[in-house]
Amino acid sequence: MKPRIEKAVPWLCVAGFAIWLLSACLPSPETGFHFRAFGSLPVLMDGRFQPLDSVARNALLQMRSKQTVLLDDGRPESATQWLLATLAAPESADSQKIFRVNNGEVLALLRLPETREYFSYNDIQPQASQLFAQAGRIEGIENSRRTVFESQLMKLANAINLYEQLELSLKPPRTGDFAAELASYTKSIRPGMIAMDDRAAGRSYDTNALGLFLGFLAGYDTMARYSPLSPIPPADNLVPRDEWQSVGTNLMLMAGGGQLNPATAAYATMVTAYRANDPARFNQAVDGYRAWLAGRYPHEISLANQEFVFNSIQPFYLATLIYIAALLLAFLSWFHGTGWLRRSAFFLVILAWVIHSFGLVFRMHLEGRPPVTNLYSSAVFIGWGAVVLGMILEKIHKDGVGCVVASLVGFVTLIIAHNLALGGDTMEMMRAVLNTNFWLSTHVITVTLGYASTFVAGLLAIIYILRGLLTSGLNPGSARALARMVYGVVCFATLFSFLGTVLGGIWADQSWGRFWGWDPKENGALLIVLWNAAILHARWGGLVRERGLMILAVIGNIITSWSWFGVNMLGIGLHSYGFTNAAFQWLLIFVGSQMAIILLALIPVKNWRSFNPNKV
């Protein structure tokens, strides 16, 4: 390939991906119902304000493990479209196949065909009593003691429960025209209250008026008790801004003399218009409500709009795809030895990292928190830090190793983050003890960079072992370069893990009144510091050479994965605030893979393909 073309190829790769990104981010014009405008409406759920689009995506991730729904004809339906159908027309939503069931025992219990993986609410409903009877039994079992069947059944039971609660969030059960019912209810309040007073006083009363009134209240009470959403903001500016209510609560308060909230009336109109397939009326109600809300709660609606944009762009998903492309190009550069492949991979890593950084900073802005607040955000941040280290290594050595490290760790950590998101909202409110301050912010950033750099050292060691054992491409120069990389990264990891641990102690002293309490998470962080220090001392003292250094670095992967994930699964200690169910099996698989690599590294060097000239 000519030099000019070789120089142009990396830029052409970046330009092509940039054009694809822009096309993926630009929304197509909406005809009919304005689902995006509806999905960006703010509600209060799980202790934080979020758009309805986030409610829909998080719910579908828990139910279906995906953020979209496939209709029977194969067409995709957005999360917001699905949520609107569930809220406004549950009788039609009940037939959509949104529940993923892939455990044979659960399928047998519910008498579902094993040839399918996705099922509708109507499919599961006939055996719901069996499902919830088993869930009641399993609820008393500790997470760590549950079998795979019990864990999968509880996951399905929780998904069904959430789905039933969502169906009660915007309209009363068995109600068709909610707007007309709302007008009838408003008229029935005074006659109904008079009848109730007359009955209580022993006087004759209007049984029809009382029956109608109590019938309304029964449905609204069900909504108030079970709805997970609080979409109704205070209409009175004197009421605290976070005192949002469910639709059912607002309607119940009207019986005691409260006023009909304009938001309730707007949502009732949306529900009725959607059920009547009247896009014009629906869009008018959405636009009118947004205008009313913007005049009273500009901050809440602005945050909801921003989070909706963040959801629509899906920066971490886009970054994942580009990391994969960069990884493939980096691997190809090893086999073909062409510089333009390596440079193209490096340019794509930079592009993916920019998108990764955008998503990370955007999340920080939305949460108003430091970059690490739970296991999901720690996976995102560890990947980000590892990519930075990989890019630095590639800039220094220019041999493709840095590109492989950066793209592989970036891809794997974002996949881990995606799977952690299946447990629910990743921006949930943190415990009070985790309220952000200077020491917390610096602690989580530095200690997580320590995690990231330890993993980078371990991955470099794995590359050394596999290239040396299985290929003839690890020449003495490459081996020395990898050894220098591992040594330098371990130095970096030791510094940051030590500083992060000390800063964590200062924060703990402010938050809990003690610098150190031998908490499992604290012990794990200390173990990372000690192990990295041991690697450096072993190398300084000549106790290990290149191969021994690599084995110690791989062991560091096991120690770091335990400190990162394992201690959260213990369910004890002040730091047990992450996801504790989904990752145990994968943690064991990861540890097993690292042990296998260590065993490979112990094979005598004379049998390594790179160091035995007779092996070709």
C-alpha positions as CSV (number, residue, x, y, z in Angstrom):
1,M,0.0,0.0,0.0
2,K,1.3,3.4,-0.9
3,P,2.5,5.7,2.0
4,R,-0.1,8.4,1.3
5,I,-2.9,5.8,1.3
6,E,-1.5,4.3,4.5
7,K,-1.5,7.7,6.2
8,A,-5.1,8.3,5.1
9,V,-6.6,5.0,6.1
10,P,-6.7,5.7,9.9
11,W,-8.4,9.0,9.3
12,L,-10.9,7.4,6.9
13,C,-11.7,4.8,9.6
14,V,-12.4,7.5,12.1
15,A,-14.4,9.6,9.6
16,G,-16.5,6.5,8.7
17,F,-17.3,5.7,12.3
18,A,-18.0,9.4,13.1
19,I,-20.5,9.6,10.3
20,W,-22.1,6.4,11.6
21,L,-22.3,7.8,15.1
22,L,-23.9,11.0,13.9
23,S,-26.5,9.0,11.9
24,A,-27.2,6.8,15.0
25,C,-27.7,9.8,17.3
26,L,-29.9,11.9,15.0
27,P,-33.6,11.1,15.8
28,S,-35.9,10.4,12.9
29,P,-39.0,12.6,12.6
30,E,-42.1,11.2,14.5
31,T,-45.5,10.9,12.9
32,G,-48.5,10.0,14.9
33,F,-48.0,9.8,18.6
34,H,-45.1,11.8,20.0
35,F,-43.5,9.1,22.0
36,R,-40.3,10.9,22.6
37,A,-42.0,13.9,24.1
38,F,-44.0,11.6,26.4
39,G,-40.8,9.6,27.3
40,S,-39.0,12.8,28.4
41,L,-41.7,13.7,31.0
42,P,-40.2,13.7,34.5
43,V,-41.4,11.4,37.3
44,L,-40.2,10.6,40.8
45,M,-39.3,6.9,41.2
46,D,-36.8,5.1,43.4
47,G,-36.0,8.3,45.2
48,R,-34.9,10.3,42.1
49,F,-36.3,12.3,39.3
50,Q,-36.0,10.5,35.9
51,P,-37.8,10.6,32.6
52,L,-40.4,8.0,31.8
53,D,-38.0,6.7,29.1
54,S,-35.6,5.7,31.9
55,V,-38.4,4.0,33.8
56,A,-39.3,2.0,30.6
57,R,-35.7,1.0,29.8
58,N,-34.9,-0.1,33.4
59,A,-38.1,-2.1,33.6
60,L,-37.4,-3.8,30.3
61,L,-33.9,-4.7,31.3
62,Q,-35.2,-6.4,34.4
63,M,-37.9,-8.2,32.5
64,R,-36.5,-8.9,29.0
65,S,-32.7,-8.1,29.4
66,K,-33.1,-5.7,26.5
67,Q,-34.2,-2.1,26.1
68,T,-36.6,-2.8,23.2
69,V,-39.5,-5.1,22.5
70,L,-40.1,-7.2,19.4
71,L,-43.7,-7.3,18.2
72,D,-45.2,-10.5,16.8
73,D,-44.5,-9.3,13.3
74,G,-40.8,-8.8,14.0
75,R,-40.9,-5.0,14.2
76,P,-39.0,-3.4,17.1
77,E,-40.9,-1.2,19.6
78,S,-39.1,1.4,21.8
79,A,-39.1,1.2,25.5
80,T,-41.3,4.3,25.8
81,Q,-43.9,2.9,23.3
82,W,-44.1,-0.3,25.4
83,L,-44.4,1.6,28.7
84,L,-47.2,3.8,27.3
85,A,-49.1,0.7,26.2
86,T,-48.6,-0.8,29.7
87,L,-49.7,2.3,31.5
88,A,-52.7,3.2,29.2
89,A,-53.8,0.0,27.6
90,P,-52.6,-2.9,29.8
91,E,-55.1,-5.3,28.1
92,S,-53.1,-5.0,24.9
93,A,-49.7,-4.9,26.6
94,D,-50.5,-8.2,28.4
95,S,-50.0,-10.1,25.2
96,Q,-46.6,-8.8,24.4
97,K,-43.7,-11.2,25.0
98,I,-41.5,-9.2,27.4
99,F,-40.6,-11.8,30.1
100,R,-37.4,-13.7,29.5
101,V,-37.5,-17.2,31.0
102,N,-34.7,-19.6,30.1
103,N,-34.4,-21.8,33.1
104,G,-35.8,-25.3,32.5
105,E,-37.1,-25.8,36.0
106,V,-38.9,-22.4,36.0
107,L,-40.4,-23.3,32.6
108,A,-41.6,-26.6,33.9
109,L,-43.1,-25.1,37.0
110,L,-45.1,-22.6,34.9
111,R,-45.9,-25.2,32.3
112,L,-44.3,-23.1,29.5
113,P,-42.9,-24.6,26.3
114,E,-39.1,-25.0,26.4
115,T,-38.8,-24.1,22.7
116,R,-39.4,-20.4,23.5
117,E,-37.5,-17.9,25.6
118,Y,-39.8,-14.9,25.8
119,F,-43.3,-15.0,27.2
120,S,-46.2,-12.6,27.7
121,Y,-48.0,-11.8,30.9
122,N,-51.0,-13.7,29.6
123,D,-48.7,-16.8,29.2
124,I,-47.6,-16.7,32.8
125,Q,-50.8,-15.5,34.5
126,P,-52.5,-19.0,34.7
127,Q,-49.6,-20.2,36.9
128,A,-49.1,-17.0,38.8
129,S,-50.2,-18.5,42.1
130,Q,-47.6,-21.2,41.8
131,L,-45.0,-18.6,41.0
132,F,-45.7,-16.3,43.9
133,A,-46.1,-19.3,46.3
134,Q,-42.6,-20.4,45.5
135,A,-41.3,-16.8,45.6
136,G,-42.7,-16.4,49.1
137,R,-40.8,-19.5,50.2
138,I,-37.6,-18.4,48.5
139,E,-37.7,-14.9,49.9
140,G,-36.6,-16.1,53.3
141,I,-33.5,-17.7,51.9
142,E,-30.2,-15.7,51.7
143,N,-29.1,-14.8,48.3
144,S,-25.9,-16.7,48.6
145,R,-27.8,-19.9,49.5
146,R,-30.3,-19.8,46.6
147,T,-30.0,-22.3,43.8
148,V,-30.0,-21.2,40.2
149,F,-33.7,-22.2,39.9
150,E,-34.6,-20.2,43.0
151,S,-32.6,-17.1,41.8
152,Q,-34.2,-17.2,38.4
153,L,-37.7,-17.7,39.8
154,M,-37.3,-14.8,42.2
155,K,-36.1,-12.6,39.3
156,L,-39.2,-13.5,37.3
157,A,-41.5,-12.9,40.3
158,N,-40.0,-9.5,40.8
159,A,-40.4,-8.7,37.1
160,I,-44.1,-9.7,37.2
161,N,-44.6,-7.7,40.3
162,L,-43.1,-4.6,38.8
163,Y,-45.1,-5.1,35.6
164,E,-48.4,-5.3,37.6
165,Q,-47.5,-2.2,39.6
166,L,-46.7,-0.2,36.4
167,E,-50.2,-1.2,35.0
168,L,-51.7,0.6,38.0
169,S,-49.7,3.8,37.7
170,L,-51.6,6.0,35.3
171,K,-55.2,4.7,35.2
172,P,-57.5,2.8,37.5
173,P,-58.0,-0.9,36.7
174,R,-60.9,-1.7,34.4
175,T,-61.2,1.9,33.2
176,G,-61.7,2.7,29.6
177,D,-62.2,6.5,29.2
178,F,-60.2,7.9,32.1
179,A,-60.8,11.5,31.2
180,A,-64.6,10.9,31.3
181,E,-64.3,9.0,34.6
182,L,-62.3,11.8,36.1
183,A,-65.1,14.2,35.3
184,S,-67.7,11.8,36.8
185,Y,-65.5,11.3,39.9
186,T,-65.2,15.1,40.4
187,K,-69.0,15.4,40.3
188,S,-69.5,12.5,42.7
189,I,-67.3,13.7,45.5
190,R,-69.8,16.1,47.1
191,P,-72.9,13.9,46.9
192,G,-70.7,10.9,48.0
193,M,-69.3,12.7,51.0
194,I,-72.8,13.9,52.1
195,A,-74.0,10.3,51.8
196,M,-71.1,9.1,53.9
197,D,-71.8,11.7,56.6
198,D,-75.5,10.8,56.6
199,R,-74.7,7.1,57.0
200,A,-72.3,7.7,59.8
201,A,-74.9,9.8,61.6
202,G,-77.6,7.2,61.2
203,R,-79.6,9.2,58.8
204,S,-81.1,8.0,55.5
205,Y,-78.6,8.5,52.7
206,D,-78.3,8.2,48.9
207,T,-77.1,4.7,48.3
208,N,-76.4,5.3,44.6
209,A,-74.3,8.3,45.3
210,L,-72.3,6.5,48.0
211,G,-71.9,3.4,45.9
212,L,-70.6,5.4,42.9
213,F,-68.2,7.4,45.1
214,L,-66.8,4.3,47.0
215,G,-66.4,2.5,43.6
216,F,-64.2,5.3,42.4
217,L,-62.2,5.3,45.7
218,A,-61.6,1.6,45.6
219,G,-59.7,1.8,42.3
220,Y,-57.8,4.9,43.3
221,D,-56.8,3.4,46.6
222,T,-55.3,0.4,44.7
223,M,-53.3,2.8,42.5
224,A,-52.1,4.8,45.5
225,R,-50.9,1.6,47.3
226,Y,-49.2,-0.1,44.5
227,S,-48.0,2.5,41.9
228,P,-44.2,2.8,41.9
229,L,-44.4,6.1,40.0
230,S,-45.0,9.5,41.4
231,P,-45.7,11.6,38.3
232,I,-47.8,14.3,39.9
233,P,-45.9,17.4,41.0
234,P,-47.2,19.8,43.7
235,A,-49.4,22.4,42.1
236,D,-48.8,24.7,45.0
237,N,-45.4,26.3,45.0
238,L,-45.4,26.4,48.8
239,V,-45.3,22.6,49.0
240,P,-41.7,21.1,49.0
241,R,-40.6,20.5,45.4
242,D,-39.9,16.8,46.1
243,E,-43.4,16.0,47.4
244,W,-44.5,14.4,44.1
245,Q,-47.5,12.1,44.3
246,S,-48.9,9.1,42.5
247,V,-52.0,9.6,40.4
248,G,-54.0,7.5,42.9
249,T,-52.8,9.5,45.9
250,N,-53.8,12.8,44.2
251,L,-57.3,11.4,43.4
252,M,-57.7,10.1,47.0
253,L,-56.8,13.5,48.4
254,M,-59.5,15.1,46.3
255,A,-62.1,13.2,48.5
256,G,-60.8,15.1,51.5
257,G,-61.1,18.5,49.9
258,G,-58.0,18.5,47.8
259,Q,-57.9,20.0,44.3
260,L,-57.5,18.1,41.1
261,N,-53.9,18.5,40.0
262,P,-53.5,19.7,36.4
263,A,-50.9,17.0,35.9
264,T,-53.5,14.3,36.8
265,A,-56.0,15.8,34.3
266,A,-53.3,15.9,31.6
267,Y,-52.3,12.3,32.1
268,A,-56.0,11.3,32.1
269,T,-56.3,13.0,28.7
270,M,-53.2,11.2,27.4
271,V,-54.5,7.8,28.5
272,T,-57.9,8.4,26.9
273,A,-56.4,9.7,23.7
274,Y,-54.0,6.8,23.4
275,R,-56.8,4.3,23.9
276,A,-58.9,6.1,21.3
277,N,-56.0,6.1,18.9
278,D,-56.2,9.9,18.7
279,P,-52.6,11.2,18.2
280,A,-53.6,14.8,17.8
281,R,-55.3,14.9,21.2
282,F,-52.5,12.9,22.8
283,N,-49.8,15.2,21.4
284,Q,-51.7,18.3,22.5
285,A,-52.1,17.0,26.0
286,V,-48.4,16.1,26.2
287,D,-47.3,19.5,24.8
288,G,-49.7,21.4,27.1
289,Y,-48.5,19.5,30.2
290,R,-44.8,20.1,29.3
291,A,-45.5,23.8,29.0
292,W,-47.3,23.9,32.3
293,L,-44.5,21.9,33.9
294,A,-41.7,24.0,32.4
295,G,-43.1,27.1,34.0
296,R,-43.1,25.6,37.5
297,Y,-40.4,22.9,37.5
298,P,-37.8,24.0,34.9
299,H,-35.0,22.1,36.7
300,E,-36.8,18.8,36.9
301,I,-37.9,18.9,33.3
302,S,-34.4,20.0,32.1
303,L,-32.8,17.0,33.9
304,A,-35.4,14.7,32.5
305,N,-34.7,16.0,28.9
306,Q,-31.0,15.6,29.4
307,E,-31.3,12.0,30.7
308,F,-33.6,11.2,27.8
309,V,-31.0,12.5,25.4
310,F,-28.4,10.4,27.2
311,N,-30.5,7.3,26.9
312,S,-31.1,7.9,23.2
313,I,-27.5,8.3,22.4
314,Q,-26.4,5.3,24.4
315,P,-22.7,6.3,24.5
316,F,-21.5,3.2,26.2
317,Y,-23.1,1.0,23.7
318,L,-21.6,2.9,20.8
319,A,-18.1,2.9,22.5
320,T,-18.4,-0.9,23.0
321,L,-18.9,-1.4,19.2
322,I,-15.9,0.8,18.4
323,Y,-13.7,-1.0,20.9
324,I,-14.5,-4.2,19.2
325,A,-13.5,-2.8,15.8
326,A,-10.3,-1.4,17.3
327,L,-9.5,-4.8,18.9
328,L,-9.9,-6.7,15.6
329,L,-7.6,-4.2,13.8
330,A,-5.0,-4.4,16.6
331,F,-5.0,-8.2,16.4
332,L,-4.7,-8.1,12.6
333,S,-1.7,-5.7,12.9
334,W,0.1,-8.4,14.9
335,F,-0.4,-11.0,12.2
336,H,0.2,-8.8,9.2
337,G,2.7,-6.4,10.7
338,T,1.3,-3.4,8.8
339,G,1.6,0.0,10.4
340,W,-1.7,1.4,9.0
341,L,-3.7,-1.4,10.8
342,R,-2.1,-0.5,14.1
343,R,-2.6,3.2,13.6
344,S,-6.2,2.7,12.6
345,A,-6.8,0.7,15.7
346,F,-5.2,3.4,17.8
347,F,-7.3,6.1,16.2
348,L,-10.5,4.1,16.9
349,V,-9.5,3.5,20.5
350,I,-9.2,7.3,20.9
351,L,-12.6,7.8,19.3
352,A,-14.2,5.1,21.5
353,W,-12.5,6.7,24.6
354,V,-13.9,10.1,23.7
355,I,-17.4,8.7,23.5
356,H,-16.7,6.7,26.7
357,S,-15.6,9.9,28.4
358,F,-18.6,11.8,27.2
359,G,-20.9,9.1,28.7
360,L,-19.0,9.1,32.0
361,V,-19.1,12.9,32.4
362,F,-22.7,13.1,31.3
363,R,-23.6,10.5,34.0
364,M,-21.7,12.5,36.6
365,H,-23.7,15.6,35.6
366,L,-27.0,13.8,35.8
367,E,-26.3,12.3,39.2
368,G,-24.3,15.2,40.6
369,R,-22.0,12.6,42.1
370,P,-18.4,11.4,41.7
371,P,-17.8,8.9,38.8
372,V,-18.0,5.8,41.1
373,T,-21.2,5.3,43.2
374,N,-22.0,1.6,42.6
375,L,-20.6,-1.5,40.8
376,Y,-22.1,-0.4,37.5
377,S,-20.3,3.0,37.6
378,S,-17.1,1.4,38.9
379,A,-17.0,-0.9,35.8
380,V,-17.5,2.1,33.5
381,F,-14.7,4.0,35.3
382,I,-12.3,1.1,35.5
383,G,-12.6,0.6,31.8
384,W,-12.1,4.3,31.2
385,G,-8.9,4.4,33.3
386,A,-7.6,1.2,31.7
387,V,-8.1,2.6,28.2
388,V,-6.1,5.7,29.2
389,L,-3.2,3.5,30.4
390,G,-3.4,1.4,27.2
391,M,-3.3,4.5,25.0
392,I,-0.2,5.7,26.9
393,L,1.5,2.4,26.5
394,E,0.7,2.4,22.7
395,K,2.0,5.9,22.3
396,I,5.3,4.9,24.0
397,H,5.9,1.5,22.5
398,K,4.0,1.6,19.2
399,D,3.7,-2.2,18.9
400,G,-0.1,-2.8,19.1
401,V,0.0,-4.1,22.7
402,G,-1.4,-0.9,24.1
403,C,-4.3,-1.0,21.5
404,V,-5.1,-4.5,22.4
405,V,-5.1,-3.7,26.2
406,A,-7.2,-0.6,25.8
407,S,-9.8,-2.0,23.4
408,L,-10.1,-5.3,25.2
409,V,-10.5,-3.9,28.7
410,G,-12.8,-1.1,27.4
411,F,-15.0,-3.7,25.7
412,V,-15.0,-6.2,28.6
413,T,-15.8,-3.6,31.3
414,L,-18.6,-2.0,29.4
415,I,-20.1,-5.5,28.8
416,I,-19.8,-6.1,32.6
417,A,-21.5,-2.7,33.2
418,H,-24.4,-3.7,30.8
419,N,-25.0,-6.9,32.6
420,L,-25.0,-5.1,36.0
421,A,-27.6,-2.8,34.6
422,L,-30.0,-5.7,34.3
423,G,-30.6,-5.4,38.1
424,G,-32.4,-2.1,37.8
425,D,-31.8,1.6,37.9
426,T,-28.0,2.3,37.8
427,M,-28.5,5.9,38.9
428,E,-30.3,5.0,42.1
429,M,-30.1,7.2,45.2
430,M,-27.0,6.4,47.2
431,R,-27.0,5.7,50.9
432,A,-26.7,8.8,53.1
433,V,-23.2,7.8,54.1
434,L,-22.1,8.0,50.5
435,N,-23.1,11.6,50.0
436,T,-20.5,13.2,48.0
437,N,-17.7,15.3,49.5
438,F,-14.1,16.0,48.7
439,W,-12.6,12.9,50.3
440,L,-15.1,10.6,48.8
441,S,-14.6,12.0,45.3
442,T,-10.8,11.7,45.5
443,H,-11.0,8.3,47.2
444,V,-13.2,6.6,44.6
445,I,-11.3,8.1,41.7
446,T,-7.8,7.1,42.9
447,V,-8.7,3.6,44.3
448,T,-10.6,2.8,41.1
449,L,-7.7,3.9,39.0
450,G,-5.7,1.5,41.2
451,Y,-8.1,-1.3,40.2
452,A,-7.8,-0.4,36.6
453,S,-4.1,-0.3,36.5
454,T,-3.8,-3.6,38.3
455,F,-6.1,-5.2,35.7
456,V,-4.0,-3.6,32.9
457,A,-0.8,-5.1,34.4
458,G,-2.6,-8.5,34.6
459,L,-3.8,-8.3,31.0
460,L,-0.3,-7.4,29.8
461,A,1.0,-10.5,31.6
462,I,-1.6,-12.6,29.9
463,I,-0.5,-11.3,26.5
464,Y,3.1,-12.2,27.4
465,I,2.1,-15.7,28.5
466,L,-0.1,-16.6,25.6
467,R,2.1,-15.0,22.9
468,G,5.1,-16.8,24.3
469,L,3.5,-20.1,24.8
470,L,1.3,-20.4,21.7
471,T,3.1,-18.2,19.0
472,S,6.6,-17.5,17.9
473,G,6.0,-13.8,18.0
474,L,7.4,-13.0,21.4
475,N,11.0,-12.3,20.6
476,P,13.4,-11.1,23.3
477,G,12.9,-7.5,22.5
478,S,9.1,-7.8,22.8
479,A,9.4,-9.8,26.0
480,R,11.6,-7.1,27.6
481,A,9.2,-4.4,26.5
482,L,6.2,-6.2,28.0
483,A,8.1,-6.8,31.2
484,R,8.9,-3.0,31.4
485,M,5.2,-2.3,30.7
486,V,4.0,-4.6,33.5
487,Y,6.6,-3.2,36.0
488,G,5.7,0.4,35.2
489,V,1.9,-0.2,35.4
490,V,2.4,-2.1,38.7
491,C,4.3,1.0,40.1
492,F,1.3,3.1,39.0
493,A,-1.1,0.7,40.6
494,T,0.7,0.6,43.8
495,L,0.7,4.4,44.1
496,F,-2.9,4.9,43.3
497,S,-4.2,1.9,45.3
498,F,-2.2,3.1,48.3
499,L,-3.4,6.7,48.0
500,G,-7.0,5.6,47.4
501,T,-6.9,3.4,50.5
502,V,-5.6,6.2,52.7
503,L,-8.1,8.7,51.3
504,G,-10.8,6.2,52.0
505,G,-9.7,6.0,55.6
506,I,-9.9,9.8,55.9
507,W,-13.4,9.7,54.4
508,A,-14.4,6.8,56.7
509,D,-13.2,8.8,59.7
510,Q,-15.5,11.7,58.7
511,S,-18.5,9.5,57.8
512,W,-18.2,6.7,60.4
513,G,-16.0,8.1,63.1
514,R,-13.1,5.7,62.5
515,F,-10.2,5.5,60.1
516,W,-10.1,1.8,59.8
517,G,-12.5,-0.9,60.8
518,W,-11.3,-4.1,59.0
519,D,-14.4,-4.0,56.8
520,P,-14.2,-6.6,54.0
521,K,-13.9,-3.9,51.3
522,E,-11.2,-2.2,53.3
523,N,-9.3,-5.5,53.7
524,G,-9.6,-6.1,49.9
525,A,-8.2,-2.6,49.1
526,L,-5.3,-3.2,51.5
527,L,-4.7,-6.6,50.0
528,I,-4.3,-5.0,46.5
529,V,-1.7,-2.5,47.9
530,L,0.2,-5.3,49.7
531,W,0.2,-7.5,46.6
532,N,1.4,-4.8,44.2
533,A,4.1,-3.9,46.7
534,A,5.1,-7.6,46.9
535,I,5.4,-7.7,43.1
536,L,7.7,-4.7,43.1
537,H,9.9,-6.1,45.9
538,A,10.1,-9.5,44.3
539,R,11.3,-7.9,41.1
540,W,13.7,-5.5,42.9
541,G,15.2,-8.3,44.9
542,G,15.7,-10.6,42.0
543,L,13.3,-13.2,43.4
544,V,11.4,-13.4,40.1
545,R,12.4,-12.8,36.5
546,E,10.1,-12.0,33.5
547,R,7.9,-15.1,33.7
548,G,7.6,-14.9,37.5
549,L,6.6,-11.2,37.2
550,M,3.9,-12.2,34.8
551,I,2.5,-14.9,37.0
552,L,2.4,-12.5,40.0
553,A,0.6,-9.9,37.8
554,V,-2.1,-12.5,36.8
555,I,-2.6,-13.3,40.5
556,G,-3.2,-9.6,41.0
557,N,-6.2,-10.0,38.6
558,I,-7.7,-12.5,41.1
559,I,-7.1,-10.3,44.1
560,T,-8.5,-7.2,42.4
561,S,-11.6,-9.0,41.2
562,W,-12.3,-10.2,44.7
563,S,-11.8,-6.7,46.2
564,W,-14.0,-5.2,43.4
565,F,-16.8,-7.7,43.2
566,G,-16.4,-10.4,45.8
567,V,-16.7,-8.4,49.0
568,N,-20.0,-7.0,47.8
569,M,-21.4,-10.5,47.5
570,L,-20.7,-11.3,51.1
571,G,-23.7,-9.1,52.1
572,I,-21.9,-7.8,55.2
573,G,-19.9,-4.7,56.0
574,L,-20.5,-1.0,55.5
575,H,-19.5,-1.2,51.8
576,S,-22.0,-3.9,50.8
577,Y,-24.0,-1.5,48.6
578,G,-23.5,-3.0,45.2
579,F,-25.2,-5.7,43.1
580,T,-24.8,-9.0,45.0
581,N,-26.7,-11.6,42.9
582,A,-25.7,-11.6,39.2
583,A,-22.0,-11.6,39.2
584,F,-21.0,-14.6,41.5
585,Q,-21.0,-17.2,38.7
586,W,-19.0,-14.9,36.4
587,L,-16.5,-14.1,39.2
588,L,-15.8,-17.8,39.6
589,I,-15.4,-18.2,35.9
590,F,-13.0,-15.3,35.8
591,V,-10.9,-16.7,38.7
592,G,-10.9,-20.1,37.1
593,S,-9.6,-18.6,33.8
594,Q,-6.8,-16.8,35.6
595,M,-5.8,-20.0,37.4
596,A,-5.7,-21.8,34.0
597,I,-3.4,-19.1,32.6
598,I,-1.1,-19.4,35.7
599,L,-0.9,-23.1,35.1
600,L,0.0,-22.5,31.4
601,A,2.7,-20.0,32.5
602,L,4.2,-22.8,34.7
603,I,4.9,-25.0,31.7
604,P,8.7,-25.2,31.3
605,V,10.1,-22.4,29.0
606,K,11.7,-25.0,26.7
607,N,8.1,-25.9,25.6
608,W,7.2,-22.3,24.9
609,R,6.9,-21.8,21.1
610,S,8.6,-18.4,21.2
611,F,11.6,-19.6,23.1
612,N,12.1,-22.9,21.4
613,P,13.5,-22.5,17.8
614,N,12.5,-26.0,17.0
615,K,8.8,-25.2,17.5
616,V,7.3,-23.6,14.4
